[in-house]
Amino acid sequence: MASQWFTRYVILTPPGLDWRKLRLVLMTNLSASSNCIRIHLAPRRLGVGGIPMRGLLALGAIIVTVAVSGCGAGADTSAGPTADDGGRPEAGDEDDASIDDSGITDGPAIVSFAASPIAISPGESSTLSWTVNEATTLSINQDAQDAGSVLGQTSLLVTPSQTTTYTIRLNDSISAQVTVAIIVTALQGIFTPTTGAMSVPRNDFTAILLGNGMVLVAGGYDDAGSSLASAELYDEAAGQFAATNDMTESRTGHTATLLRSGLVLIAGGTSDGNSGFGGAELYDPVAGTFKRTGRLTLARWNHTATLLESGQVLIAGGSDADGALADAELYDPAAGTFAATDNMRAKRTGHTATLLGNGQVLIVGGTDDDSTLAGAEIYDPAAGSFTAAASMALARRNHTATLLSNQQVLIAGGSDVVAMDSAELYDAATGTFAATGAMTMSRVSHTATLLRSGQVLLVGGNSSSANAELYDAATGTFAATGSTTNAKWSHRATLLGSGQVLIAGGSSPKGRLADAQLYQ
């Protein structure tokens, strides 16, 4: 078989150079080593020394490809060197992206794209690196979101907060486009302490993500069992808690609801577990202050508060000095007042309230003081009324209810006589409950947080175990994940803007907690 090799030169030509003379000079000099020569002259979009070929062409540059082949035994060399073009390159030559029979490929190409390391721990970084040919535009996309141009770069340091797909996209003037995807895997299931703890231990408090990305922590019981008026802010960037102004009342068993205005409605609560507050107040994140707003129609604690699509807040159930309540009311942010609405079908405390995709509110379980409830009901804001819904398979209170990405509601754990490991799903389309997989352990007064992945993180609620678990809606199963530093219950879990989950405070076998951790 005949030997074959190729080489390429970039030549800067002076103005007015006769291209035929250039061919002749090249052929004459190269024929000393071989008579089997093809010379291809054409401008290409290859950069040299960092200068794009378009810039070189402006200086009079051409690409010379020299092909030597067919010089093995029996090759016909009598014709001597030949040139494949008779003169100056044709107009179409610059769009020729490859030299087919030479094995040399011109045109845009992604030669390599890699991440190192491919698996990282939370907070660590990975380096994306690449090699490309003939780039006129080059960008990196992160999970389909444009992360910007990287033209002229060969690497990029990334610090993803979750498993992320990066795509490099090359697109030059001849509309060639190549996409390569890699996965950088952030290891999940890890709890890490925050840089700082809360200023005081607390349980049965509220924690809510503000529009500025901070988390407002307010009230609860301290380690001595006294109710708190103090509040503090968690700053994710600093990993620290810092004091803000106190509430107007010491409260525990209250609710905190982020309004569309960015203000936070603090409603009800108790200071001693025997009598409730009828007062409510608003927290202003800009001013960092609380101020009083309208009063509830009934003093209550351990109720639920749900932001409706109208911007009003539905306050339902809870307890007063006489026991569980069926009463419900609406807070109107525009007027700053509360007004009664229809009563629930049953008295409830320790229940859950979940805003469904259709704008209605699902009320589930709880206790009426005499027994634990399996029943559920639906509040229709348009009608201003509650109607009975299907019942759960098992009565439960102090459980969790989480709206999943598929619009089903996961009801998990809680207690009747003892803590439970069972879970069930409410399907709003059919109005029915159905069993799903059981948790890895029984839990009551735990937290359940919908992650960006669509999974649900369940933490605490078991005095003898610090293990957490994840619910996978696709498989209907629970699986163990990392462990917190302490077994805990009556804590709070808040999904942060980064996708991490802040786990703060609560009770433990050693007492109330001030510490906080982040789950990745």
C-alpha positions in Angstrom: 0.0 0.0 0.0 1.3 3.4 -0.9 2.5 5.7 1.9 0.7 8.9 2.6 1.3 12.0 4.6 -0.1 15.5 4.9 1.1 18.8 6.2 -0.2 22.3 6.4 1.4 25.7 6.3 0.0 29.2 6.9 1.7 31.7 4.6 1.4 35.5 4.9 1.6 36.8 1.3 2.5 40.3 0.2 -0.1 42.3 -1.7 -0.2 41.5 -5.4 1.6 38.1 -5.2 1.0 36.0 -8.3 -0.6 32.8 -6.8 0.6 30.7 -9.7 4.2 31.6 -8.9 3.6 30.6 -5.3 2.4 27.2 -6.4 5.4 26.8 -8.7 7.8 27.7 -6.0 6.2 25.2 -3.6 6.0 22.4 -6.1 9.6 23.0 -7.2 11.0 22.9 -3.6 8.9 19.9 -2.5 9.5 17.8 -5.6 13.0 17.2 -4.4 11.6 14.8 -1.9 8.7 13.4 -3.8 7.1 13.6 -7.2 3.7 12.6 -5.9 2.4 15.9 -4.6 -0.9 17.6 -4.5 -1.1 21.2 -3.4 -4.4 22.6 -2.1 -4.6 26.4 -1.6 -7.6 27.7 0.2 -8.3 30.1 3.0 -9.5 28.3 6.2 -11.1 29.5 9.4 -8.3 28.2 11.6 -6.7 30.6 14.1 -2.9 30.9 14.4 -1.2 32.2 17.4 -4.6 33.2 18.8 -5.5 35.3 15.7 -8.7 34.1 13.9 -8.3 33.1 10.3 -10.6 35.9 9.2 -8.0 38.3 10.7 -5.1 36.4 8.9 -7.0 36.5 5.6 -7.2 40.3 6.0 -3.4 40.3 6.1 -3.2 38.2 2.9 -2.9 34.8 4.6 -3.7 31.5 2.9 -3.6 27.9 4.0 -1.4 25.6 2.0 -2.1 21.9 2.4 0.5 19.6 0.9 -0.4 16.0 0.2 2.2 13.4 -0.7 0.7 10.0 -1.6 0.8 7.1 -4.0 4.6 6.8 -4.0 4.9 3.2 -3.2 5.9 0.4 -5.6 4.3 0.8 -9.0 3.2 4.4 -8.5 3.2 6.5 -11.6 5.4 9.5 -11.0 6.0 10.6 -14.5 3.5 13.4 -14.3 5.5 15.0 -11.5 3.9 17.4 -9.0 0.5 18.7 -9.8 -1.6 21.5 -8.4 -5.3 20.9 -7.9 -6.3 24.6 -8.5 -5.3 26.7 -11.4 -5.2 30.0 -9.7 -6.5 32.1 -6.8 -8.9 30.1 -4.6 -12.5 30.1 -5.7 -15.2 31.9 -3.7 -16.6 28.6 -2.4 -13.3 27.3 -1.2 -13.5 29.0 2.2 -16.6 27.0 3.1 -14.9 23.7 2.4 -14.9 22.2 6.0 -12.8 19.2 5.3 -10.3 17.7 2.9 -12.0 14.4 2.3 -9.3 12.2 0.9 -6.5 13.6 3.0 -7.8 12.6 6.5 -7.4 16.1 7.6 -10.6 17.7 9.0 -11.2 21.3 9.0 -14.4 23.0 10.3 -15.8 23.3 13.9 -15.3 20.4 16.2 -15.3 19.7 20.0 -12.2 17.6 20.4 -12.7 16.9 24.1 -14.9 18.0 27.1 -14.4 16.7 30.6 -14.9 17.4 34.3 -12.3 16.7 37.0 -13.2 15.5 39.5 -16.5 14.0 38.2 -17.9 13.5 41.8 -17.6 16.2 44.5 -18.7 16.8 48.0 -20.9 19.8 48.8 -19.0 23.1 48.6 -16.2 21.6 46.5 -15.4 22.6 43.0 -14.8 20.7 39.7 -12.9 22.0 36.7 -14.5 21.8 33.2 -11.9 21.7 30.5 -12.2 21.4 26.7 -10.4 21.6 23.4 -12.2 22.9 20.3 -11.4 23.8 16.7 -12.5 26.8 14.7 -14.6 28.5 17.4 -16.4 31.7 16.5 -18.9 31.3 19.4 -18.5 29.0 22.4 -20.7 28.8 25.5 -21.4 26.6 28.5 -25.0 25.8 29.5 -25.8 24.6 33.0 -29.0 22.4 33.2 -30.3 24.2 30.1 -29.6 27.6 31.6 -27.1 29.8 29.6 -24.0 30.3 31.8 -22.4 32.7 29.3 -19.6 32.8 26.7 -16.3 31.0 27.2 -14.8 31.9 23.9 -11.1 32.1 24.2 -11.1 30.0 27.4 -10.1 26.3 27.8 -11.4 25.7 31.3 -13.9 26.8 33.9 -14.2 26.2 37.6 -17.7 25.3 38.8 -19.2 24.7 42.3 -22.6 23.2 41.7 -25.0 22.8 44.7 -26.6 19.7 43.2 -26.1 17.2 40.4 -25.8 19.3 37.3 -25.5 18.7 33.6 -23.1 21.0 31.7 -23.3 21.4 28.0 -20.6 23.0 25.8 -22.0 24.5 22.6 -19.9 25.4 19.5 -21.5 27.3 16.7 -19.4 29.1 14.0 -20.2 31.0 10.9 -21.0 27.9 8.8 -23.6 26.8 11.3 -21.8 23.7 12.5 -22.9 22.8 16.0 -21.8 20.1 18.3 -23.1 19.4 21.9 -21.3 17.3 24.5 -22.9 16.8 27.9 -21.2 15.7 31.1 -22.5 15.2 34.6 -20.9 16.7 37.7 -22.3 14.8 40.7 -22.5 16.6 44.0 -22.6 13.9 46.7 -25.9 14.0 48.6 -27.0 12.8 52.0 -24.6 14.9 54.0 -25.5 17.1 57.0 -22.9 19.8 57.8 -23.0 22.2 60.7 -23.5 25.9 59.9 -20.8 28.3 60.8 -22.9 29.7 63.7 -25.7 28.5 65.9 -28.9 30.3 66.9 -28.5 32.8 69.8 -30.7 30.7 72.1 -32.0 27.1 72.1 -35.5 26.9 70.8 -38.3 24.5 69.7 -41.8 25.0 68.5 -40.8 28.2 66.7 -41.3 29.3 63.2 -38.7 29.6 60.4 -39.5 31.0 57.0 -37.5 31.9 53.9 -37.8 35.6 53.1 -37.7 37.2 49.7 -34.1 38.4 50.3 -32.9 34.8 50.8 -32.6 35.1 54.6 -34.5 32.9 57.0 -36.5 34.5 59.7 -36.6 32.5 63.0 -39.1 33.7 65.6 -40.4 32.7 69.0 -40.6 29.2 70.4 -39.7 27.9 73.9 -36.2 28.3 75.2 -34.2 25.7 77.2 -35.9 26.8 80.4 -39.4 26.3 78.9 -40.2 30.0 78.7 -41.8 31.4 75.5 -39.6 33.7 73.4 -40.2 37.1 71.8 -36.8 37.1 70.2 -36.2 36.6 66.5 -33.1 36.2 64.4 -32.0 35.9 60.7 -30.0 33.2 59.1 -27.7 34.4 56.3 -26.8 31.6 54.0 -23.9 33.4 52.4 -22.3 33.9 55.9 -23.6 30.7 57.4 -24.5 32.8 60.5 -27.5 33.8 62.6 -27.8 37.4 63.6 -30.4 39.1 65.9 -33.2 41.2 64.5 -35.8 43.1 66.5 -38.1 41.2 68.9 -41.7 40.4 68.3 -44.3 42.4 70.2 -45.3 39.3 72.1 -43.6 36.1 73.3 -45.0 33.3 71.3 -44.9 29.6 70.6 -47.4 27.5 68.6 -47.9 30.5 66.3 -47.7 30.7 62.5 -45.5 32.7 60.1 -46.7 33.3 56.5 -44.8 35.1 53.8 -47.2 37.5 52.1 -47.0 38.7 48.5 -45.8 42.1 49.7 -42.7 40.5 51.2 -44.0 41.1 54.8 -44.4 38.1 57.2 -47.7 37.6 59.1 -47.2 36.3 62.6 -50.5 35.1 64.0 -51.7 33.6 67.3 -49.7 31.4 69.6 -49.4 31.0 73.3 -47.0 31.9 76.0 -47.8 29.1 78.5 -49.8 26.4 76.6 -53.0 27.3 78.5 -54.3 30.4 76.8 -53.9 31.7 73.3 -53.1 35.1 71.7 -55.5 36.9 69.5 -52.9 39.4 68.4 -51.0 39.3 65.1 -48.1 41.3 63.8 -46.1 41.9 60.6 -42.4 41.6 60.1 -40.8 44.0 57.6 -37.5 42.5 56.3 -36.4 45.9 55.0 -36.8 47.7 58.3 -36.1 44.6 60.4 -39.1 45.4 62.7 -42.3 43.9 63.8 -45.5 45.9 64.1 -49.0 45.0 65.2 -51.8 44.3 62.7 -55.4 43.2 63.1 -56.6 40.7 65.7 -57.8 37.2 65.1 -61.5 36.6 65.7 -60.5 33.8 68.1 -57.3 33.5 70.1 -55.6 30.2 69.2 -52.4 28.3 68.9 -51.2 25.1 67.0 -53.5 26.2 64.1 -52.5 26.3 60.4 -52.0 29.3 58.2 -52.2 28.9 54.4 -51.5 31.6 51.8 -54.3 31.5 49.2 -54.1 32.4 45.5 -56.0 35.6 46.3 -53.2 36.7 48.7 -55.4 36.2 51.7 -54.4 33.8 54.5 -56.6 31.0 55.8 -56.3 30.4 59.5 -57.9 27.1 60.5 -58.4 25.1 63.7 -55.9 25.0 66.5 -56.6 25.2 70.3 -57.9 27.8 72.7 -58.4 27.5 76.4 -61.4 25.3 75.9 -59.7 22.8 73.5 -59.6 22.1 69.8 -61.3 24.5 67.4 -63.3 24.1 64.2 -63.4 27.8 63.6 -61.6 29.4 60.6 -60.9 32.9 59.5 -59.3 34.9 56.7 -56.6 37.6 56.9 -56.8 40.4 54.3 -53.4 42.0 53.9 -54.9 45.0 52.1 -57.2 45.8 55.0 -54.9 44.4 57.7 -58.0 42.6 59.3 -59.2 39.1 60.1 -62.8 38.0 59.3 -64.6 34.7 60.0 -65.2 32.2 57.2 -67.0 28.9 57.2 -66.2 26.5 60.1 -64.4 23.2 59.4 -66.5 20.0 59.5 -64.5 18.9 62.6 -62.5 20.4 65.4 -58.8 20.0 64.7 -55.5 20.7 66.3 -52.2 19.0 65.2 -53.6 18.8 61.7 -52.0 19.9 58.4 -53.2 22.3 55.6 -51.9 22.1 52.1 -52.6 24.4 49.2 -53.4 22.3 46.2 -52.7 23.1 42.5 -56.3 24.0 42.0 -56.2 26.7 44.6 -58.2 24.7 47.2 -56.8 23.7 50.6 -56.6 20.1 51.9 -57.1 19.8 55.7 -55.9 16.4 57.0 -56.0 14.6 60.4 -55.3 16.1 63.8 -57.2 15.5 67.0 -60.5 16.8 68.3 -59.2 16.3 71.9 -61.2 13.1 72.2 -59.6 11.1 69.4 -57.1 11.2 66.6 -58.8 11.9 63.2 -58.5 10.1 59.9 -60.9 12.4 58.2 -60.0 15.2 55.7 -61.8 18.1 54.2 -61.4 20.7 51.4 -61.7 24.4 51.7 -62.8 26.2 48.6 -61.8 29.9 48.6 -64.3 30.7 45.8 -67.2 29.4 47.8 -65.8 30.2 51.2 -66.7 26.8 52.6 -65.4 23.5 53.8 -66.6 20.1 52.5 -65.8 16.6 53.7 -63.2 14.7 51.7 -62.2 11.0 51.8 -60.6 9.7 54.9 -57.0 8.4 55.3 -56.4 4.7 55.9 -55.1 5.6 59.4 -55.9 8.3 61.8 -52.9 10.5 62.6 -51.8 13.8 64.2 -48.6 15.8 64.2 -47.7 14.3 60.8 -46.4 16.0 57.7 -48.2 16.8 54.4 -46.1 17.7 51.3 -47.3 18.7 47.9 -45.3 16.7 45.4 -44.2 17.7 41.9 -46.9 15.4 40.5 -49.6 17.3 42.5 -50.2 14.5 44.9 -49.8 15.1 48.7 -47.5 12.9 50.7 -48.9 12.3 54.2 -46.1 10.8 56.4 -45.7 9.6 60.0 -47.5 11.2 62.9 -49.0 9.4 65.8 -52.3 7.9 67.1 -51.4 6.1 70.3 -47.8 5.6 69.2 -45.6 7.1 66.5 -46.1 5.7 63.0 -43.9 4.8 60.1 -46.8 4.5 57.5 -47.4 7.0 54.7 -50.1 7.6 52.2 -50.8 9.7 49.1 -53.7 12.0 48.4 -54.7 12.3 44.8 -56.5 15.6 44.1 -57.8 14.3 40.8 -59.7 11.5 42.3 -60.1 12.9 45.8 -58.8 9.7 47.4 -56.0 8.5 49.7 -53.9 5.4 48.8 -51.0 3.7 50.7 -47.4 4.2 49.6 -44.2 2.7 50.9 -43.5 2.9 54.6 -40.7 5.0 56.2 -37.6 3.4 57.5 -38.7 4.3 61.0 -41.6 5.8 62.9 -41.6 9.6 63.1 -43.8 12.3 64.8 -43.3 16.0 65.0 -40.7 15.6 62.2 -40.1 17.8 59.1 -40.7 17.0 55.4 -39.1 19.2 52.8 -39.7 19.0 49.0 -36.2 19.1 47.3 -35.5 20.4 43.9 -35.0 16.9 42.7 -38.6 16.1 43.5 -37.7 13.9 46.4 -38.9 14.6 50.0 -36.4 14.9 52.8 -37.7 13.7 56.2 -35.7 14.6 59.3 -36.2 13.9 63.0 -39.3 12.8 64.9 -37.7 9.8 66.5 -36.0 10.2 70.0 -33.7 7.3 69.5 -32.4 7.9 66.0 -30.8 10.8 64.1 -31.2 9.2 60.7 -32.9 11.0 57.9 -34.6 9.6 54.8 -35.7 10.5 51.3 -39.1 9.7 49.7 -38.9 9.0 45.9 -42.3 9.8 44.3 -41.3 7.9 41.2 -40.8 4.6 43.0 -43.1 5.3 46.0 -40.4 4.3 48.4 -38.3 5.7 51.3 -34.6 5.2 51.6 -32.1 6.2 54.3 -29.9 9.3 53.7 -27.4 11.1 56.1 -27.8 11.6 59.8 -28.1 14.8 61.9 -25.8 15.4 64.8 -28.6 14.7 67.3 -31.9 12.9 67.4 -34.5 15.7 67.3 -38.1 16.7 67.0 -40.1 19.9 67.0 -37.3 21.5 64.9 -37.7 23.4 61.7 -36.5 22.7 58.1 -36.3 25.4 55.4 -35.4 25.0 51.8 -32.8 27.6 50.9 -32.2 29.4 47.6 -29.1 27.2 47.0 -31.2 24.0 47.2 -29.7 23.1 50.6 -32.0 22.6 53.6 -31.5 24.4 56.8 -32.3 22.2 59.9 -32.5 24.4 63.0 -33.2 23.9 66.7 -35.7 21.5 68.1 -35.8 19.2 71.1 -33.4 16.3 71.7 -32.9 13.8 74.5 -30.4 16.3 75.9 -32.7 19.3 75.9 -33.6 22.1 73.4 -31.1 22.8 70.7 -29.6 26.0 69.3 -27.5 24.3 66.7 -28.2 24.2 63.0 -27.1 22.1 60.1 -27.3 22.2 56.3 -28.4 19.2 54.2 -27.0 18.8 50.7 
